[in-house]
Each structure stands twice: as C-alpha cells, then as structure tokens.
C-alpha cells in the first residue's frame, strides 16, 4: 500500500473516531430510560430471589422434594426426573408455588421479561424521532 494513501486513511479514521467519540459520550434520553427500567426490573427480580431463597433455606416453606431424596435425582436426565418426581413440564410450576423449591421461580419469572419489557417505552420515542437519527452509521 502506498505510504501517502495509508497516511490519508489513518488521518480520516482518526478524525472519524474523534467525531463519533465526542457525539457518543453522552447517553441519549432513550438509553437512560432503558437503563432505568432495566435497573428497577433487575432489583425487583433479585430482591424476590433473595426473599424466596430465604423462605426455602430457613424452612419457612417446605420443599416439594425432601432434601434427603434430592441426591437420588442428581444423576437423572430431565425427563426421568420430572416423571419420577411427578412434576409436569411447562407452566405447572405456577401450581407448585406453595413449595419452597418452586417459589424461587417467581424471581426468575420477573427477571426473564425485564429486558424485553424495557423496549416498549423506548421504542415509541425512537419511532417518533425516526430511525435515521437513532442509528449511527
């Protein structure tokens, strides 16, 4: 590659990086909104996980599978475990929330949709501004 061409490319790249880094140092209103919603949802799910774990560990809620039987299930595949423990796949865990080893699913159920739920309030302003101004090329 020619030395002058390489130097010119380096200068253009440096100028481009300077311009884009100055413009991207401050988060947009949509990014702040997304982060705030994500933070609140994460703390809600994490708090729920701590509380439900304490309910289980301190014996406030008894387990579905007694602790003494738990090692028998460790080497089983999922199908055999579910069959032997009489646990149905899918949303059946909702009916088992009275047990300490299932109540922690509530925290997980809060955490899973948080990232998707944060997009709803963010998409409206992005669409309103137009995609061209929101996407940096």
C-alpha positions as CSV (number, residue, x, y, z in Angstrom):
1,X,0.0,0.0,0.0
2,X,1.3,3.5,-0.8
3,X,2.6,5.4,2.2
4,X,0.5,8.6,1.3
5,X,-2.6,6.5,0.9
6,X,-2.0,4.8,4.3
7,X,-1.4,8.1,6.0
8,X,-4.5,9.6,4.5
9,X,-6.6,6.6,5.6
10,X,-5.2,6.9,9.1
11,X,-6.0,10.6,9.3
12,X,-9.6,10.0,8.1
13,X,-10.0,7.2,10.6
14,X,-8.7,9.3,13.5
15,X,-11.0,12.2,12.5
16,X,-13.9,9.9,12.3
17,X,-13.2,8.3,15.7
18,X,-12.8,11.8,17.3
19,X,-16.2,12.9,15.9
20,X,-18.0,9.8,16.8
21,X,-16.5,9.6,20.3
22,X,-17.5,13.2,21.1
23,X,-21.0,12.5,19.9
24,X,-21.4,9.2,21.8
25,X,-20.1,10.2,25.2
26,X,-23.5,11.3,26.5
27,X,-26.3,8.7,26.6
28,X,-29.5,9.6,24.8
29,X,-32.7,10.0,26.6
30,X,-33.8,6.6,25.3
31,X,-30.7,4.9,26.6
32,X,-31.2,6.5,30.1
33,X,-34.8,5.4,30.1
34,X,-33.9,1.9,29.1
35,X,-31.2,1.7,31.8
36,X,-33.5,3.0,34.5
37,X,-36.3,0.5,33.7
38,X,-33.7,-2.3,33.4
39,X,-32.2,-1.4,36.8
40,X,-35.6,-1.3,38.5
41,X,-36.7,-4.7,37.0
42,X,-33.4,-6.3,37.9
43,X,-33.6,-5.1,41.5
44,X,-37.2,-6.3,41.7
45,X,-36.3,-9.8,40.4
46,X,-33.1,-10.0,42.5
47,X,-35.0,-8.9,45.7
48,X,-37.6,-11.6,45.0
49,X,-34.9,-14.2,44.5
50,X,-33.3,-13.3,47.9
51,X,-36.7,-13.4,49.7
52,X,-37.8,-16.7,48.2
53,X,-34.4,-18.3,48.8
54,X,-34.6,-17.3,52.4
55,X,-38.1,-18.8,52.7
56,X,-36.7,-22.0,51.4
57,X,-33.4,-22.1,53.2
58,X,-34.9,-21.2,56.6
59,X,-37.6,-23.8,56.3
60,X,-40.5,-21.3,56.3
61,X,-41.8,-23.1,53.1
62,X,-41.2,-26.8,52.9
63,X,-39.7,-28.3,49.7
64,X,-41.6,-30.4,47.2
65,X,-38.6,-32.8,47.0
66,X,-37.4,-33.6,50.6
67,X,-33.7,-32.8,51.0
68,X,-32.9,-36.4,51.9
69,X,-34.3,-37.6,48.5
70,X,-32.6,-34.9,46.4
71,X,-29.3,-36.7,45.8
72,X,-31.3,-39.6,44.1
73,X,-32.4,-37.2,41.4
74,X,-29.0,-35.6,40.6
75,X,-27.9,-38.1,38.0
76,X,-31.2,-38.3,36.2
77,X,-32.0,-36.7,32.9
78,X,-34.8,-34.1,32.9
79,X,-37.4,-36.5,31.6
80,X,-36.7,-39.1,34.2
81,X,-36.5,-36.5,37.0
82,X,-39.9,-35.0,36.1
83,X,-41.5,-38.4,35.7
84,X,-40.2,-39.8,39.0
85,X,-40.9,-36.6,40.9
86,X,-44.4,-36.3,39.4
87,X,-43.6,-32.8,38.0
88,X,-45.3,-31.7,34.8
89,X,-43.4,-29.6,32.3
90,X,-44.4,-26.1,31.2
91,X,-46.3,-23.8,33.4
92,X,-47.2,-26.4,36.0
93,X,-44.7,-24.7,38.3
94,X,-47.3,-22.0,39.0
95,X,-49.4,-24.5,40.8
96,X,-46.5,-25.6,42.9
97,X,-45.6,-22.2,44.3
98,X,-46.6,-23.4,47.8
99,X,-43.3,-25.3,47.9
100,X,-40.0,-23.7,48.8
101,X,-38.1,-25.2,46.0
102,X,-40.6,-23.8,43.4
103,X,-41.4,-20.4,44.9
104,X,-38.0,-19.1,43.7
105,X,-39.3,-19.3,40.1
106,X,-41.2,-16.1,40.8
107,X,-37.9,-14.1,40.8
108,X,-36.8,-15.8,37.6
109,X,-40.2,-15.1,36.1
110,X,-39.7,-11.4,36.9
111,X,-36.1,-11.3,35.5
112,X,-36.8,-13.0,32.2
113,X,-39.1,-10.5,30.6
114,X,-37.3,-7.4,32.0
115,X,-35.0,-6.9,29.1
116,X,-37.9,-7.2,26.6
117,X,-40.2,-5.0,28.7
118,X,-37.7,-2.2,28.7
119,X,-38.0,-1.9,25.0
120,X,-41.7,-0.9,25.0
121,X,-41.3,2.7,26.3
122,X,-38.1,3.2,24.4
123,X,-39.4,2.2,21.0
124,X,-42.1,4.9,20.9
125,X,-39.6,7.9,21.1
126,X,-37.3,6.2,18.7
127,X,-40.0,5.7,16.1
128,X,-41.2,9.3,16.7
129,X,-37.7,10.7,16.1
130,X,-37.2,8.4,13.1
131,X,-34.9,5.5,12.8
132,X,-32.3,7.5,10.9
133,X,-31.5,9.9,13.8
134,X,-31.3,7.0,16.3
135,X,-29.0,4.7,14.3
136,X,-25.4,5.9,13.9
137,X,-23.8,4.8,10.7
